[in-house]
Amino acid sequence: MNPLTSLKKLAHYAWGLLTALVALVAPVLSALMFLGFIVYELDEEWHIRDKSYNDIREMLIGMGIGVVIAILIA
């Protein structure tokens, strides 16, 4: 796997994790982070057809991990 692809995947997981954890202190910002990511990925899909559903899935996995962490620390 290309190192840049691995970094991109890691960034999506991290963004999801951060989005979930930000919800603890700023729910509106968290919602904006989520919506901004989705809009960006859908725009990429419509213009360059880069299978953005994979990116969205990676972000949602990160969010799931973040939610579990948030539940454990709350």
C-alpha positions in Angstrom: 0.0 0.0 0.0 1.2 3.5 -0.9 2.4 5.4 2.2 0.2 8.4 1.2 -2.8 6.1 1.1 -2.0 4.9 4.6 -1.6 8.5 5.8 -4.9 9.4 4.2 -6.7 6.5 5.9 -5.1 7.5 9.2 -6.3 11.1 8.8 -9.9 10.0 8.2 -9.9 7.8 11.3 -8.3 10.7 13.3 -10.9 13.2 12.0 -13.7 10.9 13.0 -12.2 10.4 16.4 -11.7 14.1 16.9 -15.2 14.9 15.7 -16.7 12.5 18.3 -14.5 13.9 21.2 -15.2 17.5 20.3 -18.9 16.8 20.8 -18.2 16.6 24.5 -17.3 20.3 24.7 -18.8 21.8 21.5 -21.6 19.8 20.0 -22.3 22.4 17.3 -18.7 22.4 16.2 -18.7 18.6 16.1 -21.8 18.7 13.8 -20.1 21.2 11.6 -17.0 19.1 11.4 -19.1 16.1 10.4 -21.2 17.9 7.8 -18.2 19.7 6.3 -16.4 16.3 5.9 -19.5 14.8 4.2 -20.0 17.7 1.9 -16.3 17.7 0.9 -16.3 13.9 0.2 -19.6 14.1 -1.8 -18.2 16.9 -3.8 -15.1 14.8 -4.6 -17.3 11.9 -5.6 -19.4 14.0 -7.9 -16.4 15.6 -9.6 -13.6 13.0 -9.7 -15.4 9.7 -8.8 -12.8 8.6 -6.2 -15.0 6.2 -4.3 -15.5 8.6 -1.4 -17.7 6.1 0.4 -14.4 4.5 1.6 -13.3 7.8 3.1 -16.6 8.3 4.8 -16.6 4.7 6.1 -13.1 5.3 7.6 -14.3 8.6 9.2 -17.3 6.8 10.7 -15.1 4.1 12.1 -13.0 6.8 13.8 -16.2 8.4 15.1 -17.3 5.1 16.5 -14.1 4.7 18.4 -14.4 8.3 19.6 -17.9 7.7 20.9 -16.7 4.6 22.9 -13.9 6.7 24.3 -16.3 9.5 25.1 -18.6 7.1 26.9 -15.8 5.7 28.9 -14.5 9.1 30.1 -17.9 10.8 30.6 
